[in-house]
Amino acid sequence: LARASGLDHRGRREATIVEVLERKTQRLVGRYFKESNIGFVTPENRRISQDVLIPPDDTLKAKNGQFVLVEITQPPSYRGQPEGRIMEIIGDHMAPGMEIDVAIRNHDIPHVWPQEVEDAAQRFGSGLQQSDYQHRFDLRKQPFVTIDGEDAKDFDDAVYCEKKRSGGWKLSVAIADVSHYVHPGDALDQEARKRGNSVYFPEHVVPMLPVNLSNGLCSLNPQVDRLALVCEMSVSASGKVSRYCFFEAVICSHARLTYNKVGTILQQPESQEGQDLRQEYRKIVPHLEDLYSLFHAFRAQRDERGAIDFETTETKIEFGEDRKIERIVPTQRNDAHKIIEECMLAANVCAAKFLQKYKLPALFRVHEGPKNEKLENLRAFLKELSIPFMARSEPKPSDYQEVLSSIQDRPDFELIQTVMLRSMNQAVYSPENKGHFGLAYGAYAHFTSPIRRYPDLLVHRAIRYFVRSGKETTNIKCMPGAPVIPQQKILPYDAAAMVELGEQCSMTERRADEATWDVIGWLKCEYMSDKIGDVFKGIISGVTGFGLFVELKDIYVEGLVHVSSLTSDYYHFDEVRHRLVGEKSGLAFALGDEVTVSVAKVDLDDRKLDFELLAGGKRARWSKENPKPESKSRRGKKEAGKGTGNGAGKGAGKNPKGGKKAGTQRHEVAKQATKKSRSKPKQGKKKKR
């Protein structure tokens, strides 16, 4: 409860806290220490500034420096510090895998299965029951295949394609029918809703569903019968979906293929490996070739509608013994990734159109266009570079794509693309369809990953309800005699419930991203801990008022050159041109510039890397439109301290590019909705769309 108390020096309203009605933080993660016979925990969350005192009887015999989970028993007051009791000893500071254990608890990610959830999952057994086959179309002889990463274990989707004699293709996308096993309100559903999505850490997954479902009975594993919800599409020779329908089926995946294998089969057919693989999968190769020709038609349609296609570098962390990073390497996307991406996009669009057409309660994937302030900054930036950009007040996706296409050969392409990416909004889940700006779709939904995303499960329930509603339409097929499923049983949601579910699912997605960034930041700091003093070439990846973020070449690690370390001059932050400019020297450091730095400090607790600038920068050119900054009375360090709180001190992975919005955008827009992304956010994670 707060009381208005006036205005600050910038005219913003201020208030004084009168009473704390409810405290959000009831538990926290930190490290236990004992000094002068007093036990306390230093919170991992740096926004909590006070240590938590631990009475002697509540330590669980924790050792000095160990990570622990603490429950707050006495909140802070004017008279004293907060008190708590240790609920769990997580482990030693530098133990292998500790970064994941800490992130899971620090972000409140549910990771322990309640007994009733495990019991419910076990009751299904390991294979289909005879009753499961009833009221479903039998597609087991149709040669569906899964195409995934080398280390994938949960297979949401399988595809089958064949050319039509009349021209065009028939594309079938079969998605695991999770809704057959997980019903609204049951133990499995409540836990899945709480988790919201699977969380993909480097070499570790916290699944949304128990493993015997996510990797077993629901997963479209090869050579076993599985239940699926199928989207069957008729695609014209030009790549337009002319008809689609949904139906329940039983399928049997004929092969578990990988991106590398399919890429070799289709892109290197004359190589020895290509010939060997084509022989091994000779029964499937004709359908893969049909998929490939369909893919080219889909890509032509993407270009025609003006979808934005950002080109960003994805990386993969490779581990050695004791989970220590050996190297960080860029990952390569071949045409097999893009084939699956386009197939999943097509199915997701059909699902969204279906929801919209029949007014079914479910969640759309919404990505709104850029907001005015960001748009004006982008316009000003592009104008400085003499790059034409649309004059209308509200841009279209094609306006962005036209710019990207026109600058492909420019040396500053990466810089311009990064600035454009940062002007975008974050995608969210909502029952109100507002379209998907980045993908240039009027309606878009997530349908293809119900094993690992709760919104997809909700979409499946809506579609299955309508398939079993007894209604007749060209967009569904239902087996004769299949019983109607009452809406209250499978889709018991009103408008208010859907709004709440959209907010919940958007929150769990952000939570997963933040936890993953924490883990990767920890691992990268650990990787750099023995490289203090080493010199590297790097690219300026972010510019703020408090310094320069630099990504090191070849090892893809990011750190901060704090403005306070630039003592030879006073530097002005030019927000429009994304640069720091020296007042006396005119030396400018801009986004995308190459610099030379040394590693000055590694702070594992804060996930922070500090660099020292050794060389780089360019002389700024002054003009009427770009005047030299006015002189300041204060210089260097005196002024540099402004704006250097927690945000400045977070170093690796915390620049505007690595922030929450940009991270989601790189998932959602930069790689355009692939089905399996990001290799476990930079390590085998499935891609967001």
C-alpha positions as CSV (number, residue, x, y, z in Angstrom):
1,L,0.0,0.0,0.0
2,A,1.5,3.3,-1.1
3,R,0.8,7.0,-0.6
4,A,1.6,9.6,-3.3
5,S,4.4,11.9,-2.1
6,G,5.1,14.3,-5.0
7,L,7.2,14.4,-8.2
8,D,10.9,13.6,-8.8
9,H,13.3,15.8,-10.6
10,R,12.1,14.5,-14.0
11,G,8.4,15.2,-13.2
12,R,7.5,11.6,-12.5
13,R,5.1,10.8,-9.7
14,E,6.6,9.3,-6.5
15,A,5.0,7.4,-3.6
16,T,5.9,6.2,-0.2
17,I,5.2,2.7,0.9
18,V,2.8,2.7,3.9
19,E,2.2,-1.0,4.4
20,V,3.4,-4.3,2.9
21,L,0.2,-6.3,2.3
22,E,1.8,-9.4,0.8
23,R,5.4,-10.5,0.3
24,K,6.1,-12.3,-3.0
25,T,9.4,-13.8,-1.9
26,Q,8.7,-16.6,0.5
27,R,11.7,-18.8,-0.5
28,L,15.0,-18.0,-2.0
29,V,18.3,-19.6,-3.1
30,G,21.6,-18.6,-1.8
31,R,24.9,-19.6,-0.3
32,Y,25.3,-20.4,3.4
33,F,28.1,-18.9,5.4
34,K,29.0,-18.8,9.1
35,E,31.1,-16.0,10.6
36,S,31.6,-15.3,14.2
37,N,29.3,-18.1,15.0
38,I,26.4,-16.5,13.1
39,G,24.9,-18.3,10.2
40,F,23.4,-16.5,7.3
41,V,22.5,-16.9,3.6
42,T,23.6,-14.5,0.9
43,P,20.7,-14.5,-1.7
44,E,21.5,-15.5,-5.3
45,N,18.9,-12.9,-6.4
46,R,20.9,-9.7,-6.4
47,R,17.7,-7.6,-6.1
48,I,17.5,-8.9,-2.5
49,S,20.1,-6.8,-0.8
50,Q,20.0,-8.3,2.7
51,D,21.5,-11.5,4.0
52,V,19.0,-13.9,5.7
53,L,20.0,-14.9,9.2
54,I,19.7,-18.7,10.0
55,P,19.2,-19.8,13.6
56,P,21.6,-22.6,14.7
57,D,18.8,-25.2,14.8
58,D,17.6,-24.5,11.2
59,T,20.8,-25.0,9.2
60,L,20.3,-28.7,8.3
61,K,24.1,-28.9,9.0
62,A,24.9,-26.9,5.8
63,K,28.6,-26.4,5.1
64,N,30.2,-23.0,4.5
65,G,29.7,-21.9,0.9
66,Q,27.1,-24.5,-0.1
67,F,24.0,-23.5,-2.1
68,V,20.8,-23.9,-0.1
69,L,17.1,-23.2,-0.4
70,V,15.7,-21.0,2.4
71,E,12.2,-20.4,3.6
72,I,11.7,-16.9,5.1
73,T,10.3,-17.2,8.6
74,Q,10.7,-13.6,9.7
75,P,10.5,-10.8,7.0
76,P,12.9,-7.8,7.2
77,S,11.9,-4.9,9.4
78,Y,13.3,-1.5,10.6
79,R,14.7,-3.4,13.6
80,G,16.5,-6.3,11.9
81,Q,17.4,-8.5,9.1
82,P,15.1,-11.3,7.7
83,E,15.4,-14.7,9.3
84,G,14.8,-18.1,7.7
85,R,15.3,-21.8,7.9
86,I,17.1,-24.0,5.4
87,M,14.7,-26.3,3.5
88,E,17.2,-28.0,1.3
89,I,21.0,-28.3,0.8
90,I,21.4,-28.0,-3.0
91,G,25.1,-28.7,-3.1
92,D,28.7,-27.4,-3.3
93,H,29.5,-24.3,-5.1
94,M,31.4,-25.7,-8.1
95,A,29.9,-29.1,-8.3
96,P,29.1,-30.3,-11.9
97,G,25.5,-29.4,-12.8
98,M,25.1,-27.0,-9.9
99,E,24.3,-24.2,-12.3
100,I,21.1,-26.0,-13.4
101,D,20.1,-27.0,-9.8
102,V,20.4,-23.4,-8.7
103,A,18.6,-21.9,-11.7
104,I,15.7,-24.3,-11.4
105,R,15.1,-23.3,-7.8
106,N,16.0,-19.6,-8.2
107,H,13.3,-19.3,-10.9
108,D,10.7,-21.5,-9.1
109,I,10.6,-24.0,-12.0
110,P,8.6,-27.1,-10.8
111,H,10.9,-30.1,-11.2
112,V,9.7,-32.7,-8.7
113,W,6.8,-34.9,-9.8
114,P,4.0,-35.2,-7.2
115,Q,3.3,-38.8,-6.4
116,E,-0.2,-38.6,-7.8
117,V,1.2,-37.4,-11.2
118,E,3.7,-40.2,-11.4
119,D,0.9,-42.7,-10.5
120,A,-1.4,-41.3,-13.2
121,A,1.4,-41.5,-15.8
122,Q,2.2,-45.1,-14.9
123,R,-1.4,-46.2,-15.2
124,F,-1.2,-45.9,-19.0
125,G,1.4,-48.5,-19.4
126,S,4.0,-48.5,-22.2
127,G,1.9,-49.2,-25.3
128,L,-1.5,-48.6,-26.8
129,Q,-4.5,-50.5,-25.5
130,Q,-7.0,-52.1,-27.8
131,S,-9.6,-49.4,-27.0
132,D,-7.2,-46.7,-28.0
133,Y,-7.5,-47.7,-31.7
134,Q,-11.3,-47.1,-31.7
135,H,-12.8,-44.2,-33.7
136,R,-9.5,-43.3,-35.3
137,F,-8.3,-43.5,-38.9
138,D,-5.6,-46.1,-39.5
139,L,-2.6,-44.4,-41.1
140,R,0.1,-46.9,-40.0
141,K,1.0,-47.9,-43.6
142,Q,1.5,-44.3,-44.6
143,P,5.3,-43.7,-44.4
144,F,5.4,-40.9,-41.8
145,V,8.9,-40.0,-40.6
146,T,10.3,-37.8,-37.8
147,I,13.1,-35.4,-38.5
148,D,14.8,-34.0,-35.5
149,G,18.2,-33.2,-33.9
150,E,20.8,-35.8,-33.1
151,D,20.0,-35.7,-29.3
152,A,16.2,-35.4,-29.4
153,K,14.2,-37.8,-27.3
154,D,10.7,-36.4,-27.4
155,F,9.1,-36.5,-30.9
156,D,6.1,-34.3,-31.2
157,D,5.6,-34.5,-34.9
158,A,5.9,-36.7,-38.0
159,V,5.5,-35.7,-41.6
160,Y,4.4,-37.3,-44.9
161,C,4.2,-35.8,-48.3
162,E,3.3,-36.9,-51.8
163,K,2.9,-35.2,-55.1
164,K,-0.6,-35.1,-56.6
165,R,-1.3,-36.1,-60.2
166,S,-3.3,-32.9,-60.6
167,G,-0.3,-30.8,-59.5
168,G,0.8,-29.7,-56.0
169,W,1.1,-31.8,-53.0
170,K,-0.7,-33.5,-50.2
171,L,1.0,-32.8,-46.9
172,S,0.1,-34.6,-43.7
173,V,1.5,-33.4,-40.3
174,A,0.8,-35.8,-37.5
175,I,1.2,-34.4,-34.0
176,A,1.3,-36.5,-30.8
177,D,-2.2,-36.7,-29.3
178,V,-1.4,-35.7,-25.8
179,S,-5.0,-34.6,-25.2
180,H,-6.0,-38.3,-25.2
181,Y,-4.0,-38.9,-22.1
182,V,-4.0,-35.5,-20.3
183,H,-7.6,-34.3,-19.4
184,P,-8.6,-30.9,-18.0
185,G,-8.3,-30.7,-14.3
186,D,-6.6,-34.1,-13.7
187,A,-3.3,-34.5,-11.9
188,L,-1.3,-34.6,-15.1
189,D,-3.0,-31.5,-16.4
190,Q,-2.6,-29.4,-13.2
191,E,1.2,-30.2,-13.2
192,A,1.5,-29.5,-16.9
193,R,-0.3,-26.2,-16.6
194,K,1.9,-25.2,-13.6
195,R,5.1,-26.0,-15.7
196,G,3.7,-24.4,-18.9
197,N,6.5,-25.8,-21.0
198,S,9.5,-28.1,-21.0
199,V,12.8,-26.3,-20.1
200,Y,15.8,-27.1,-22.2
201,F,19.1,-26.5,-20.4
202,P,22.5,-27.6,-21.9
203,E,22.3,-31.4,-21.8
204,H,19.4,-31.4,-19.3
205,V,15.7,-31.1,-19.7
206,V,12.9,-30.4,-17.2
207,P,9.9,-31.9,-19.1
208,M,6.4,-30.6,-19.0
209,L,5.1,-34.2,-18.8
210,P,6.5,-37.3,-17.0
211,V,9.2,-39.0,-19.0
212,N,7.2,-42.2,-19.7
213,L,4.7,-40.0,-21.5
214,S,7.0,-37.3,-23.1
215,N,9.7,-39.7,-24.3
216,G,7.5,-42.8,-24.3
217,L,3.7,-43.2,-24.9
218,C,3.1,-39.8,-26.4
219,S,6.4,-39.5,-28.4
220,L,6.2,-40.6,-32.0
221,N,9.0,-43.1,-31.7
222,P,9.9,-45.2,-34.7
223,Q,8.3,-48.5,-35.5
224,V,5.6,-48.3,-32.7
225,D,1.9,-47.4,-32.9
226,R,1.1,-44.0,-31.6
227,L,-2.0,-41.8,-31.4
228,A,-2.0,-38.6,-33.3
229,L,-4.0,-35.6,-34.3
230,V,-3.4,-35.1,-38.0
231,C,-3.5,-31.9,-40.1
232,E,-3.9,-32.9,-43.7
233,M,-3.3,-30.2,-46.3
234,S,-3.7,-29.8,-50.0
235,V,-1.0,-27.5,-51.3
236,S,-1.1,-25.9,-54.8
237,A,1.9,-25.8,-57.1
238,S,2.6,-22.2,-56.0
239,G,2.8,-23.2,-52.3
240,K,-0.7,-22.1,-51.1
241,V,-2.7,-24.3,-48.8
242,S,-6.0,-24.6,-50.6
243,R,-7.7,-27.1,-48.3
244,Y,-7.1,-28.6,-44.9
245,C,-8.8,-30.9,-42.4
246,F,-8.1,-32.3,-38.9
247,F,-8.8,-35.8,-37.7
248,E,-7.8,-38.4,-35.1
249,A,-5.5,-41.2,-36.3
250,V,-3.1,-44.0,-35.4
251,I,0.2,-43.8,-37.1
252,C,3.5,-45.6,-37.0
253,S,6.7,-43.6,-37.7
254,H,8.7,-45.5,-40.4
255,A,12.0,-43.9,-39.5
256,R,13.6,-41.6,-36.9
257,L,15.6,-39.3,-39.2
258,T,18.0,-36.5,-38.2
259,Y,18.6,-33.1,-39.8
260,N,22.1,-34.1,-40.8
261,K,21.0,-37.3,-42.5
262,V,18.1,-35.7,-44.4
263,G,20.4,-32.7,-45.3
264,T,23.0,-35.1,-46.8
265,I,20.3,-37.1,-48.7
266,L,18.8,-34.0,-50.3
267,Q,21.8,-31.6,-50.6
268,Q,24.7,-34.0,-51.2
269,P,23.1,-36.9,-53.1
270,E,26.3,-37.6,-55.1
271,S,28.6,-37.9,-52.1
272,Q,29.5,-41.3,-50.8
273,E,27.6,-40.7,-47.5
274,G,24.6,-39.4,-49.5
275,Q,24.5,-42.5,-51.7
276,D,24.8,-44.8,-48.7
277,L,21.9,-43.0,-46.9
278,R,19.8,-43.0,-50.0
279,Q,20.2,-46.7,-50.2
280,E,19.5,-47.2,-46.5
281,Y,16.3,-45.2,-46.7
282,R,15.4,-46.0,-50.4
283,K,11.7,-46.5,-49.6
284,I,11.4,-43.1,-48.0
285,V,13.7,-41.0,-50.3
286,P,10.9,-40.3,-52.9
287,H,8.7,-38.8,-50.1
288,L,11.7,-36.7,-48.8
289,E,12.2,-35.4,-52.3
290,D,8.5,-34.5,-52.5
291,L,9.0,-32.7,-49.2
292,Y,12.0,-30.8,-50.6
293,S,10.1,-29.6,-53.7
294,L,7.2,-28.6,-51.4
295,F,9.6,-26.7,-49.2
296,H,10.8,-24.6,-52.2
297,A,7.1,-23.6,-53.0
298,F,6.5,-22.7,-49.3
299,R,9.6,-20.5,-49.3
300,A,8.4,-18.7,-52.4
301,Q,5.2,-18.0,-50.6
302,R,7.1,-16.7,-47.5
303,D,9.0,-14.3,-49.8
304,E,5.7,-13.2,-51.4
305,R,4.0,-12.4,-48.2
306,G,7.1,-10.5,-46.8
307,A,7.9,-12.5,-43.7
308,I,10.9,-11.2,-41.8
309,D,14.0,-13.5,-42.1
310,F,16.7,-12.5,-39.6
311,E,20.0,-14.3,-39.9
312,T,21.5,-14.9,-36.5
313,T,24.3,-17.2,-35.3
314,E,23.2,-20.0,-33.0
315,T,25.8,-21.7,-30.8
316,K,26.2,-25.0,-29.1
317,I,28.1,-25.7,-25.9
318,E,30.4,-28.8,-26.0
319,F,31.3,-30.3,-22.7
320,G,34.3,-32.4,-21.6
321,E,34.8,-34.2,-18.3
322,D,33.1,-33.0,-15.1
323,R,30.7,-30.9,-17.3
324,K,33.4,-28.3,-18.1
325,I,33.0,-26.4,-21.4
326,E,35.5,-27.5,-24.0
327,R,34.4,-25.1,-26.7
328,I,31.4,-23.0,-27.9
329,V,30.8,-23.6,-31.6
330,P,28.3,-22.2,-34.1
331,T,25.5,-24.5,-35.2
332,Q,24.7,-25.0,-38.9
333,R,21.1,-25.0,-40.2
334,N,20.7,-27.0,-43.4
335,D,17.6,-27.4,-45.6
336,A,16.2,-30.2,-43.5
337,H,15.7,-27.8,-40.6
338,K,13.9,-25.4,-43.0
339,I,11.7,-28.2,-44.5
340,I,10.4,-29.1,-41.0
341,E,10.1,-25.4,-40.2
342,E,7.8,-24.7,-43.2
343,C,5.7,-27.8,-42.6
344,M,5.1,-26.8,-38.9
345,L,4.3,-23.2,-39.9
346,A,1.7,-24.5,-42.4
347,A,0.1,-26.7,-39.8
348,N,0.1,-23.9,-37.1
349,V,-1.6,-21.5,-39.5
350,C,-4.3,-24.1,-40.3
351,A,-4.9,-24.5,-36.6
352,A,-5.2,-20.8,-36.1
353,K,-7.6,-20.4,-39.0
354,F,-9.6,-23.3,-37.6
355,L,-9.9,-21.7,-34.2
356,Q,-10.9,-18.4,-35.7
357,K,-13.4,-19.9,-38.1
358,Y,-15.3,-21.9,-35.5
359,K,-14.8,-19.4,-32.7
360,L,-13.2,-22.0,-30.3
361,P,-11.7,-20.9,-27.0
362,A,-7.9,-21.4,-27.2
363,L,-4.7,-19.4,-27.3
364,F,-3.2,-17.6,-30.4
365,R,0.5,-16.8,-30.7
366,V,0.5,-13.0,-31.0
367,H,3.4,-10.9,-32.2
368,E,2.3,-7.3,-32.6
369,G,4.2,-4.7,-34.7
370,P,6.8,-2.4,-33.3
371,K,5.8,0.4,-30.9
372,N,6.1,4.1,-31.9
373,E,9.2,4.9,-29.8
374,K,11.3,2.0,-31.1
375,L,10.0,2.6,-34.6
376,E,11.1,6.2,-34.5
377,N,14.5,5.3,-33.2
378,L,14.9,2.7,-36.0
379,R,13.8,5.3,-38.6
380,A,16.4,7.8,-37.4
381,F,19.1,5.2,-37.4
382,L,18.4,4.0,-41.0
383,K,18.1,7.6,-42.1
384,E,21.7,8.2,-40.8
385,L,22.8,5.4,-43.1
386,S,20.8,6.7,-46.1
387,I,18.7,3.5,-46.1
388,P,15.1,4.1,-47.2
389,F,12.4,2.8,-44.9
390,M,8.7,3.0,-45.2
391,A,7.0,6.4,-44.6
392,R,3.7,5.1,-43.3
393,S,3.0,5.2,-39.6
394,E,2.5,1.5,-39.2
395,P,5.1,-0.7,-40.9
396,K,4.4,-4.0,-42.6
397,P,6.7,-7.1,-42.2
398,S,7.6,-6.7,-45.9
399,D,9.1,-3.2,-45.1
400,Y,11.5,-4.9,-42.7
401,Q,12.3,-7.7,-45.1
402,E,12.9,-5.2,-48.0
403,V,15.6,-3.5,-45.9
404,L,17.2,-6.8,-44.9
405,S,17.3,-7.9,-48.5
406,S,18.8,-4.6,-49.7
407,I,21.7,-4.6,-47.2
408,Q,22.8,-8.2,-47.6
409,D,26.2,-7.2,-49.1
410,R,26.9,-4.3,-46.9
411,P,29.8,-4.7,-44.4
412,D,27.6,-3.3,-41.6
413,F,24.8,-5.8,-42.3
414,E,25.1,-7.4,-38.8
415,L,24.9,-4.0,-37.2
416,I,21.8,-3.0,-39.1
417,Q,20.1,-6.3,-38.6
418,T,20.7,-6.1,-34.8
419,V,19.2,-2.7,-34.5
420,M,16.1,-3.8,-36.5
421,L,15.7,-6.9,-34.4
422,R,15.7,-4.8,-31.2
423,S,12.9,-2.7,-32.5
424,M,10.6,-5.7,-32.4
425,N,8.1,-6.7,-29.7
426,Q,7.9,-9.9,-27.7
427,A,5.5,-12.6,-28.8
428,V,2.9,-13.7,-26.3
429,Y,0.0,-16.1,-25.9
430,S,-3.5,-14.6,-26.0
431,P,-7.1,-15.7,-26.7
432,E,-7.4,-12.5,-28.8
433,N,-5.9,-12.9,-32.2
434,K,-3.8,-9.9,-33.3
435,G,-1.8,-11.7,-35.9
436,H,1.9,-12.5,-36.1
437,F,4.0,-9.5,-37.4
438,G,7.3,-11.3,-37.8
439,L,5.9,-14.2,-39.7
440,A,3.4,-12.0,-41.7
441,Y,0.4,-14.1,-40.7
442,G,-3.1,-12.7,-40.0
443,A,-3.6,-15.6,-37.5
444,Y,-1.1,-17.9,-35.9
445,A,-1.2,-20.5,-33.2
446,H,1.0,-23.2,-31.6
447,F,-0.3,-26.7,-32.5
448,T,2.8,-28.8,-33.3
449,S,4.4,-29.3,-29.8
450,P,1.9,-30.5,-27.2
451,I,4.5,-32.7,-25.4
452,R,6.5,-29.6,-24.5
453,R,4.1,-26.6,-24.6
454,Y,0.8,-26.2,-22.7
455,P,-0.7,-23.7,-25.3
456,D,-0.4,-26.5,-27.9
457,L,-2.3,-28.9,-25.7
458,L,-5.1,-26.3,-25.3
459,V,-5.3,-25.9,-29.1
460,H,-5.5,-29.7,-29.5
461,R,-8.4,-29.9,-27.0
462,A,-10.3,-27.2,-29.0
463,I,-9.7,-29.1,-32.3
464,R,-10.5,-32.5,-30.9
465,Y,-13.7,-31.2,-29.3
466,F,-14.9,-29.9,-32.7
467,V,-13.8,-33.1,-34.5
468,R,-16.0,-35.0,-32.0
469,S,-18.8,-32.5,-31.9
470,G,-21.0,-34.3,-34.4
471,K,-20.9,-31.3,-36.7
472,E,-20.1,-31.7,-40.4
473,T,-17.7,-29.5,-42.2
474,T,-14.9,-29.9,-44.8
475,N,-12.3,-29.0,-42.2
476,I,-12.7,-32.1,-40.1
477,K,-13.0,-35.9,-40.6
478,C,-14.6,-38.2,-38.0
479,M,-14.9,-41.9,-38.0
480,P,-18.6,-43.1,-38.3
481,G,-20.0,-43.9,-34.9
482,A,-17.4,-42.0,-32.9
483,P,-19.1,-40.7,-29.7
484,V,-19.4,-37.0,-29.1
485,I,-17.1,-35.5,-26.5
486,P,-19.0,-32.9,-24.4
487,Q,-17.4,-29.5,-24.4
488,Q,-17.4,-29.4,-20.6
489,K,-15.3,-32.5,-20.5
490,I,-12.5,-31.5,-23.0
491,L,-12.8,-27.7,-23.3
492,P,-14.2,-26.2,-20.1
493,Y,-12.8,-22.7,-20.5
494,D,-14.6,-19.4,-20.6
495,A,-13.1,-16.1,-21.9
496,A,-11.7,-15.1,-18.5
497,A,-10.0,-18.5,-18.0
498,M,-8.4,-18.2,-21.4
499,V,-7.0,-14.8,-20.6
500,E,-5.5,-16.2,-17.4
501,L,-4.0,-19.2,-19.2
502,G,-2.5,-16.9,-21.8
503,E,-0.8,-14.8,-19.1
504,Q,0.4,-18.0,-17.3
505,C,1.9,-19.6,-20.4
506,S,3.6,-16.3,-21.4
507,M,5.1,-16.1,-17.9
508,T,6.4,-19.7,-17.9
509,E,8.0,-19.2,-21.3
510,R,9.8,-16.1,-20.0
511,R,10.8,-18.0,-16.9
512,A,12.3,-20.8,-18.9
513,D,14.3,-18.3,-21.0
514,E,15.6,-16.5,-18.0
515,A,16.6,-19.7,-16.2
516,T,18.4,-20.9,-19.4
517,W,20.2,-17.6,-19.8
518,D,21.4,-17.8,-16.2
519,V,22.8,-21.3,-16.7
520,I,24.6,-20.3,-20.0
521,G,25.9,-17.2,-18.3
522,W,27.3,-19.3,-15.4
523,L,28.9,-21.8,-17.8
524,K,30.5,-19.1,-19.9
525,C,31.9,-17.4,-16.8
526,E,33.3,-20.7,-15.6
527,Y,34.8,-21.2,-19.1
528,M,36.5,-17.8,-19.0
529,S,37.8,-18.1,-15.4
530,D,41.3,-19.2,-16.4
531,K,41.6,-16.7,-19.2
532,I,42.0,-13.5,-17.2
533,G,44.6,-11.3,-18.9
534,D,44.1,-13.0,-22.3
535,V,43.6,-10.8,-25.3
536,F,40.8,-11.3,-27.8
537,K,39.3,-9.7,-30.9
538,G,35.6,-8.9,-30.5
539,I,32.5,-7.2,-31.9
540,I,30.6,-4.5,-30.1
541,S,27.2,-6.3,-29.6
542,G,25.5,-3.6,-27.4
543,V,26.0,0.0,-26.5
544,T,24.4,1.6,-23.4
545,G,25.1,4.7,-21.3
546,F,27.2,2.6,-18.9
547,G,29.4,0.9,-21.4
548,L,30.0,-1.4,-24.4
549,F,29.1,-5.0,-24.6
550,V,31.6,-7.0,-26.6
551,E,31.1,-10.5,-28.0
552,L,34.5,-12.3,-28.5
553,K,35.1,-13.7,-31.9
554,D,35.3,-17.5,-32.4
555,I,34.3,-18.3,-28.8
556,Y,30.9,-16.4,-28.7
557,V,31.3,-15.1,-25.1
558,E,30.1,-11.7,-24.2
559,G,31.3,-9.2,-21.5
560,L,31.2,-5.5,-20.6
561,V,33.7,-2.7,-21.1
562,H,32.4,-0.4,-18.4
563,V,32.4,3.3,-19.3
564,S,34.3,4.0,-16.0
565,S,37.3,2.2,-17.5
566,L,37.4,4.6,-20.5
567,T,39.3,7.2,-18.5
568,S,41.0,9.1,-21.3
569,D,37.9,11.0,-22.2
570,Y,34.3,11.7,-21.3
571,Y,31.9,9.6,-23.5
572,H,28.4,10.6,-24.6
573,F,25.9,7.9,-25.3
574,D,24.3,8.4,-28.8
575,E,21.1,6.4,-28.6
576,V,20.1,6.9,-32.2
577,R,23.4,5.8,-33.7
578,H,24.1,3.2,-31.0
579,R,27.5,4.4,-30.0
580,L,29.6,6.1,-27.4
581,V,31.5,9.2,-28.6
582,G,34.5,10.8,-26.8
583,E,33.9,14.5,-26.2
584,K,37.5,15.6,-26.7
585,S,38.9,13.0,-29.0
586,G,35.9,12.4,-31.1
587,L,36.6,8.7,-30.9
588,A,33.4,6.6,-31.4
589,F,32.6,3.1,-30.4
590,A,29.5,1.9,-32.3
591,L,27.4,-1.3,-32.5
592,G,29.1,-3.7,-34.9
593,D,32.6,-2.2,-34.6
594,E,35.6,-4.5,-34.1
595,V,37.7,-4.0,-31.0
596,T,40.5,-5.6,-29.1
597,V,39.9,-6.4,-25.4
598,S,41.5,-8.3,-22.5
599,V,39.6,-10.2,-19.9
600,A,39.8,-8.1,-16.7
601,K,37.5,-9.9,-14.3
602,V,35.3,-12.9,-14.1
603,D,32.5,-12.8,-11.4
604,L,30.8,-16.2,-11.3
605,D,28.3,-15.1,-8.6
606,D,27.0,-12.3,-10.7
607,R,27.5,-14.1,-14.1
608,K,29.6,-11.1,-15.1
609,L,32.6,-10.7,-17.4
610,D,34.5,-7.4,-17.4
611,F,36.7,-6.6,-20.3
612,E,39.4,-3.9,-20.7
613,L,39.4,-2.1,-24.0
614,L,42.9,-2.2,-25.7
615,A,42.2,-1.0,-29.3
616,G,39.4,0.0,-31.6
617,G,37.0,2.8,-32.3
618,K,36.7,5.3,-35.2
619,R,36.8,9.0,-35.4
620,A,33.2,10.5,-35.4
621,R,32.2,12.8,-38.2
622,W,30.4,15.9,-37.2
623,S,27.8,17.6,-39.3
624,K,24.8,19.9,-39.0
625,E,22.6,16.8,-38.6
626,N,25.2,15.1,-36.3
627,P,26.7,18.0,-34.2
628,K,29.5,17.5,-31.8
629,P,28.2,17.1,-28.2
630,E,28.4,20.0,-25.8
631,S,31.2,20.0,-23.3
632,K,30.4,18.7,-19.8
633,S,31.9,20.1,-16.6
634,R,32.4,16.6,-15.2
635,R,34.6,14.1,-16.8
636,G,35.3,10.4,-17.0
637,K,34.7,8.5,-13.8
638,K,32.8,11.3,-12.0
639,E,30.0,11.1,-14.5
640,A,30.4,7.5,-15.5
641,G,29.0,6.3,-12.3
642,K,25.5,7.2,-13.4
643,G,23.3,4.3,-14.3
644,T,25.8,1.6,-13.2
645,G,23.6,-0.3,-10.8
646,N,22.6,-3.9,-11.2
647,G,21.9,-3.5,-14.9
648,A,25.5,-2.3,-15.5
649,G,27.0,-5.0,-13.5
650,K,25.5,-8.0,-15.1
651,G,28.0,-8.4,-17.8
652,A,27.8,-11.5,-19.9
653,G,24.5,-12.0,-21.6
654,K,22.8,-9.0,-20.1
655,N,23.0,-6.4,-22.8
656,P,19.9,-5.2,-24.7
657,K,20.6,-7.9,-27.3
658,G,20.6,-10.6,-24.6
659,G,17.7,-9.2,-22.7
660,K,14.3,-10.8,-22.3
661,K,12.6,-9.3,-25.3
662,A,15.5,-9.7,-27.8
663,G,16.0,-13.3,-26.6
664,T,12.5,-14.2,-27.3
665,Q,12.6,-12.4,-30.6
666,R,15.6,-14.3,-31.8
667,H,13.6,-17.5,-31.0
668,E,10.4,-16.2,-32.5
669,V,11.3,-14.0,-35.4
670,A,15.0,-14.4,-36.2
671,K,14.7,-18.1,-37.0
672,Q,11.1,-17.8,-38.0
673,A,9.3,-20.3,-36.1
674,T,11.1,-23.5,-36.6
675,K,9.7,-26.4,-35.0
676,K,12.8,-27.4,-33.2
677,S,14.9,-24.7,-32.3
678,R,17.6,-23.6,-30.9
679,S,19.2,-26.6,-29.7
680,K,18.3,-26.3,-26.1
681,P,18.6,-22.5,-26.2
682,K,22.0,-22.6,-27.7
683,Q,22.3,-26.3,-26.9
684,G,19.7,-28.5,-28.6
685,K,16.6,-26.8,-27.6
686,K,13.5,-27.0,-29.8
687,K,12.7,-23.9,-31.6
688,K,10.0,-21.5,-30.7
689,R,7.6,-20.1,-33.3
